[in-house]
Amino acid sequence: MASEVSFPIGWFSRSAREAILNEFGGRCPTVREVLSLPDRYWLSVPNIGFSTLSRMRAVANSAAETSDKRPLAAKTLTELQATYQHLIGTMRGLQRDVEEIRIEIRHREFCSSVAEKRR
């Protein structure tokens, strides 16, 4: 069943992972368990903000959809369109994440080179 898939906690920052694990007594929750908690609750958890919550929902929904192993030909047009829109949103979020990481790497490389020149 899709909802019994483990939540892919490894896709999150250390602080978000710790917050999620803490909410479930140190164990990795299922997708169903993560989705069962309302947004208001998650936003009251330290280290879970709007951005992290949005990503948690997208990842959980994607994991649930991915576990639907029916061939594309067996899905309705509405299901295909919903999956397409969801994947486009996930892709855009990942593109933003990749860009943020690229910028951080360049920043650290620059700071490192400046520090080396000062030595």
Sequence and secondary structure as in RCSB ss.txt:
>XXXX:A:sequence
MASEVSFPIGWFSRSAREAILNEFGGRCPTVREVLSLPDRYWLSVPNIGFSTLSRMRAVANSAAETSDKRPLAAK
TLTELQATYQHLIGTMRGLQRDVEEIRIEIRHREFCSSVAEKRR
>XXXX:A:secstr
 GGGSB  GGGS HHHHHHHHHHTTTS  BHHHHHHS HHHHHTSTT  HHHHHHHHHHHHHHHHHT    GGGS
 HHHHHHHHHHHHHHHHHHHHHHHHHHHHHHHHHHHHHHHHHH 
